[in-house]
C-alpha cells in the first residue's frame, strides 16, 4: 500500500494499475465498498479495460447488488463476449435473484467456452434448487468425466442420491469421496447417516468421531450422534448430544423433533410436548410431528387436543401409522366406534404395503393383532 500511495502521488492519482491493485487489496481486507469506488475510478481512466469492469461486477456481487452487477457484466461482454468468467459470474447473480432459467443459460454458456469444476458445481446447484435432481445428477456426472477425483463433486452426487432415496449409489459415491479426502466432515456426515439408517450405530459413531475433530460445532453432527445413542438406548447421552446440537442451531426443526422422540421414549411427556411443539412451529408441514404430539397429549390425558393433532396429521398425509396410533388412543379412551373406523382405515392402507414393508416393524404387527382382537372388528 505504501508503494501504491507513492505511485499515485507521482501520477496525480491517474495510475490505473495502482488504483486497480489498491482496490483488490481493499476487497481482500473486507472493505468491499471502498474497492468498488476504486474500481469505478480505474474504469473512468480506462473505460474499455474489461478487467476493471469484471472486478467492479465482482464487488457489486459481494455487496449483494446483483442487478447492478449484471448490468456491469453486460457492459464487459460488449468488450469481451467470449469470457468464461463473465458468464459464470452473471450466472451467480441470476441464481441469487432466483432467475434460474437465466442462471442455467449463463452457466451453460460459460461451460461451452471453457469447462470449470466450479461452473459445473453451480449449474448442478441451480437444478437442485429447482428440485430437478435428475438434471443436477447429469451435470455432476459430466463434471466427473473431467475431474474423476474431485472429492466435493463426489460428495455432492452422493448427497443427491441420498436425497432421492438411492442409498447404495449414494454410499458408493461418498465412499469414493472419502478415499480422496478422508477427513471431509460433510462427506463423513452423509456416509454416517446411511450407516445409521442401517442400524449400525457403532460404525456410524466411529465415523462421526473423525468429523467431530474437524467440525466440533456442527449442529447436524451432534444431532446424528445423539440419534446414534438413541438407537443404542443410551438416552442420557442422546439427550446431552441433542441439547448441544440445539444450542448450536436452535432453529433446526429436526433437532427439536428428535428431542421430542427421546423424551417421549423416556416417559418425560411434558418435555416431549415442549419439543414437538417447537418442532411444529419451525416446520408446520411435517405430519409425523403431529402424530407424536398427539401420542404425547394422550399420555398427558388431553384427549380432545390429541384427537385434533391426529386429525391434522391424517389431513396432511394418509399414513397407516397415523390411523393405527389414533385407533389405539381412541380405544384407550373408550371411543370404540371411532376406534374401529380408524382401525379399518389402517388395515386398508396396511394391506396396500408390500410384504417387506409390512414385516419391517414387528411391533406394528403385534399392535395390529392385539387391537384387532380387542375391537373384534373382523378385519383381516
HUTAVEN-V400657 format. One record per helix or strand of 3 or more residues. SS is the DSSP state (H for helix, E for strand). FROM is the first residue (numbers start at 0). TO is the last residue. If there is no record, write none. Layout:
ss=SS from=FROM to=TO
ss=SS from=FROM to=TO
This chain:
ss=H from=1 to=9
ss=H from=15 to=27
ss=H from=31 to=44
ss=H from=49 to=61
ss=H from=65 to=78
ss=H from=83 to=95
ss=H from=99 to=112
ss=H from=116 to=128
ss=H from=132 to=145
ss=H from=150 to=162
ss=H from=166 to=179
ss=H from=184 to=196
ss=H from=200 to=213
ss=H from=218 to=230
ss=H from=234 to=247
ss=H from=252 to=264
ss=H from=268 to=281
ss=H from=286 to=298
ss=H from=302 to=315
ss=H from=319 to=331
ss=H from=335 to=351
ss=H from=354 to=357
ss=H from=361 to=374
